[in-house]
């Protein structure tokens, strides 16, 4: 059995089409999408429609949650700030019914043909948990409080990795649309069953990065998305953490002064 697992497409239709084309030649039995189809990139609507047409299991990632909950009474007030202009762009691409469908997507799944695997976006506990080499066993236990499975397959961190946790294996897929390992590519995971165990195979595919970057401008997203859209474009171009680094510094600078987002971006660019 061969399973193809995609995560963190993030509105990058060019990367998604490259991965789907590659999958057609891999003898795949099942396709699973681990969430974050939308957000960050300019073409969330195109990616969402493409994924929906595949009729495969799709999990709710944190960016589907953002899109679904925007404008609701429980949405943070910060979402109305300039920092979240890209979220407003994403929301504008969908009907209320589509956003409600996103909210109803499962948080985690198991497949009847692969009962020893738990599929999540980030963790069993949350759609926003990060897991790295230094994540403690205690933290992992809190993230996966009821876990008989031997394998955990997840996305969210945009970095391909395999983490050993006792007898369990935690496999992070890498990101289809926005990898953050310094290699601009379209990344996904194949799990292959051999005898009684699974073997993960990470793929990193070249794709038309220039065309993906051009979509930021041609769609109008770069203008409407402001500073954060510009940072997302840098993330895409370099496959590195510009947006995360900027937001951490912006929070730090805001403790001692009150820079606008644009002023902070200029300061960040001068570093």
N, C-alpha and C positions, 0 to 999 in steps of 0.2 A: 504494500500500500504506500502511496505517495500523497502527502498533503502539502498544498501550497498555502502559506500564511503571509498575508499582507497587512501592514500597519502604517499609520502616519503618512497618508497620501497627501493630505494638506493642500488640496486644490491645485496640484501639479498634474495636469492632464497629460502632458508629454511624457513624464516619467511613468505614469500609470499605464498608458498605452504600450510603452516599451516592455514593461513587466508582463502585462497580459499577453502580448505577442510571444514573449519568451516562454510563458507557461504553457501555451498551446503545443509546444514541441517537447514537453517534459513528461508526458504520460501521467498526468495528475489525476487522482481519484476524487479528491475534494478540495475545494477552495474555501478559505475562511478569512474574513476581514476583521481585524482586531480594533477598529475604530480610528478616529481622527481622519476620516475621509475629507472633512471640510476644514476651513480655517487656514490662515497664514498665506497661502497662495491666492492668485486671482480667480481661479476657475473651480471654486467649490461646487457650483451648480453642475458643471460638466462632469466632474468626478462623481458626484452623487448619482446622477442619472446613469452613468456608465456602470457603477457598482450595483445599483438597483436592478439593472437589466440582467445581471449575472445570476440572480436568484440563488444566492449563497448566504450562509450565516454571516451577519454583520453585528458587531458589538458597538455599544455606545462609548465613544471616547470622551475625554474632557471637552474637546472642541465641539462635538455634537451637543453636549450639555450646555456649553456657553450659548450656542445658536438657539437651542430650544428654550432656554430660560431668559434670554434677553427680553427686556420689556415687561417681565412679570414682577409682581410685588416683592418677590424674594431676591431679585437681581441686585447685586451690589451697586451702590450709587456711583462708584468709580467707573463702572462700565459706560457712563455717559461722558467721560472725559476724553480728551484728545488721544490718550494712550490706547483707547479701545476703538479708534476709527476703523481698523481692519475688521473687527468683529461686526461693526455696523454694516460694512460692505458685504460680509458673508451673509448676515441676516437678510439683507435686501434682496439676495438672490433666491430666496425660498418663500413659499407660501406658509401660512400659519399651519396648515394641515401637514406639510412636509416637516416642519420643525417639531410638531407634536409627534409625528412618527419617529423622528430621531430620538425623542425623549423616551419613547417606549422600547427602544432597542435593549436587548439583554446586556447585563453588566459582565457576565461570564457564562461560558457554556462548556459542556462536555458532549462528545459525539458518541453515539452507540457503537460505532466501529473503532473508536479509540478511547475507551473508558478510562485509561490510565493517564490521560492528558487533561489538564485544566487550561482553558483558553481565557485570558483576561486582557483588558487594555493595559492597565498598570499593575493592579493587584486585585486580590479578592475583596479587600476592604475598601479601596478607593480607586477612582480613575486618574489620580494625580500622584500616586506614590512612585518614587524613583528607587531603583535598585542598582547598586554598583559593587565593585570589588570589596569595598569596606563596609557595606551594609551588614550589621551584626545578625546573628542567628535569632536574637531576641526581637529585633525589628522585623525580621522575616516572619517570625511566628505571629506577630501582631498583624501583619499584612495578610497572612493566610491562616486564619484561626481554625478552620475546619477543612483539612486537606488530606484526604487519603491518596491523592494522585501522586505518582512517581515523577511526572513531568509537568512543568508549568511553562506555558508559552505566552509571551507578552510582547507588547510594543512600548510606546510612550517615550522611551529614553533616546530614540533616534541613533542608537549605537548597537551594533551587533555584538552580542556577548553570550557566553555560557557560564553560568554560576552554579557551582556545586553547593548543595545544602544538605548535609548528611547523605542519605541515599537518593535524594531528589535532585533533579536538574531543572534549573531555571534558564530558559532560552529566550533572549531578547532578539527580535527579528531584524532590527535595523529599519530604516525609514524608506518607503518608496519615494516620497516626494522631497524630503528635507533631511538627508543624512547629516550627522554632525561629527563625523570621524575624519574630516579633512579630505575625503574623497568624493567629489561631486559625481554621484552615480544614482541609479535607481535600484534600491536594495529590497530584497525579500528573502523568505526562508522556505526551504523544502524540508519536511520531515519524512524520512523513508523508513518503513518498517522492514527490518531484516531479522529473520528468525523471531525472537521474542523481544526485541528491543528496537528503539527508535534511533535514527542517526540524523542529526541536523546538518543541513547543507545550506550555507549562506551564499547568496548571489549578490553581486554588485555589478550592474550593467551600465555601459555607456549609453547615453541618450542625448537628444538635441537640447543641451543646456542653454545654448544661445536663444533658441526659440522659446523656451520656458521663461527666461529672463525678459525677453521682449514682450511677453504677455503682461507684465507688470505695467508697462507704459501704454501699450495699444488698447488695453481694456479701460484705462482711466483709473485703475486701482492705485497706482503710485501717487497720483495727485490726491485722491480722496482718502487714501489710507495714511497719509502723513508720515511722520517720523518712523513709526513702527513698521509701516510697509517698506520703507527704505531699508530698515535694518533686516527685515525678512529677506529682502532681495540680496543683501550681503550674505546672510546665512546660506541662501541657496547657491550663490556664486562660489562661495569658498568652502561650503560644508563645515562651517565652524560657528562658534557660539557668540555672535555679535549681539543678538537681541537679549539673551540672558545676561551677558556681561553688562550691557547698557542699563538694563532695568535694575540690576543690583547696585550699580553706581548711582543711578538716578535716585533710588531710595536713600542711599547714604548721603548724597548731596542735599537732599530735601530736608534732612534733619538739622542742617546748619544754615540753610538759605532756602529760597523759594524760586528755583529756576523754572522757567517754562520748559516744556518738552523740547522745543526747538533749541533753546539755549543750552540745555543739557546735551543735546545731540551734537552741537558744535563743539562743546567742550570735550565730549567723548571722541569725536573725530580728530581732535588735535592731540590726543594722547599718543 
